[in-house]
Amino acid sequence: MGDIDDIPRLSGKEATILDILIGRGELYGLGIVDASEGKIKQGTLYVTLHRMEEKGYVESRKAKQVAGAFGPARRLYKPTGHGARVYKLWSEMAAAAVLERALT
């Protein structure tokens, strides 16, 4: 494994979102909020998802709009391969840190 500075950073919210999307697949934003069981609030979700898209951790697509529906089309989000790899590394590092603390 490379230098720790080479590993992209994940905030706690980003890690929670990736964990949910990796485990459950493609979801609407409100589905992510519901699945987070209070860890992610609707007010911060879309800002975080936008930042994650810019980093290449997630991608989104417009869902087909139901005939007669009002408002903008809803978006579905899913993790990218890059996002899944970053999450895996982040999880491994977190587990190693917990183990190291337990052994000292």
C-alpha positions in Angstrom: 0.0 0.0 0.0 1.2 3.5 -0.8 1.8 6.4 1.5 -1.1 7.3 3.7 -1.2 10.8 2.1 -1.9 9.1 -1.2 -5.2 7.7 0.0 -8.2 10.0 -0.8 -10.0 11.3 2.3 -13.5 10.5 3.3 -15.6 12.4 5.8 -17.9 10.5 8.1 -20.9 11.5 6.1 -19.2 10.4 2.8 -18.3 7.1 4.4 -21.9 6.5 5.6 -23.3 7.4 2.2 -20.9 5.0 0.4 -21.6 2.3 2.9 -25.3 2.6 2.3 -25.0 2.7 -1.5 -22.5 -0.2 -1.7 -24.8 -2.3 0.5 -28.1 -1.3 -1.1 -27.3 -0.2 -4.6 -28.8 2.7 -6.4 -31.0 4.9 -4.3 -32.8 8.3 -4.3 -31.5 10.9 -1.9 -34.4 10.4 0.5 -33.7 6.7 0.5 -30.2 7.4 1.6 -31.5 9.6 4.4 -33.9 6.9 5.6 -31.3 4.2 5.4 -28.8 6.3 7.4 -31.1 6.0 10.5 -30.5 9.6 11.5 -26.8 9.8 10.6 -27.4 11.9 7.4 -29.8 14.8 7.4 -31.7 15.9 4.3 -30.3 19.4 4.7 -26.7 18.3 4.2 -27.3 15.3 1.9 -27.4 16.9 -1.5 -24.3 19.2 -0.8 -22.4 16.1 0.3 -23.6 14.1 -2.8 -22.6 16.9 -5.1 -19.1 17.0 -3.5 -18.8 13.2 -3.8 -19.8 13.4 -7.5 -17.0 16.0 -8.0 -14.5 13.6 -6.3 -15.7 10.7 -8.5 -17.1 8.6 -5.5 -20.7 8.5 -6.7 -22.6 9.1 -9.9 -26.2 10.0 -10.5 -28.8 9.8 -13.2 -32.2 11.3 -13.7 -35.0 8.8 -13.0 -37.8 8.5 -15.5 -40.5 10.9 -14.5 -43.9 9.5 -14.0 -46.5 10.9 -16.3 -48.3 13.8 -14.6 -45.7 14.3 -12.0 -44.7 17.8 -11.0 -41.3 19.3 -10.2 -37.9 18.3 -11.4 -37.0 14.7 -12.1 -35.6 12.8 -9.2 -32.0 11.6 -9.2 -30.7 8.1 -8.4 -27.3 7.8 -6.9 -24.8 4.8 -7.0 -21.2 4.4 -6.0 -18.5 4.4 -8.7 -15.7 1.8 -8.8 -13.4 4.5 -7.5 -15.7 5.3 -4.6 -16.0 1.6 -3.6 -12.2 1.3 -3.7 -11.7 4.4 -1.5 -14.3 3.2 0.9 -12.6 -0.3 1.1 -9.3 1.4 1.9 -10.9 3.7 4.4 -12.6 0.8 6.1 -9.4 -1.2 6.3 -7.5 1.7 7.8 -10.2 2.4 10.3 -10.3 -1.3 11.4 -6.4 -1.3 11.7 -6.5 1.9 13.8 -9.1 0.3 16.2 -7.0 -2.9 16.4 -3.9 -0.9 17.1 -5.6 1.1 19.9 -6.9 -2.2 21.4 -3.4 -3.7 21.5 -1.7 -0.7 23.1 
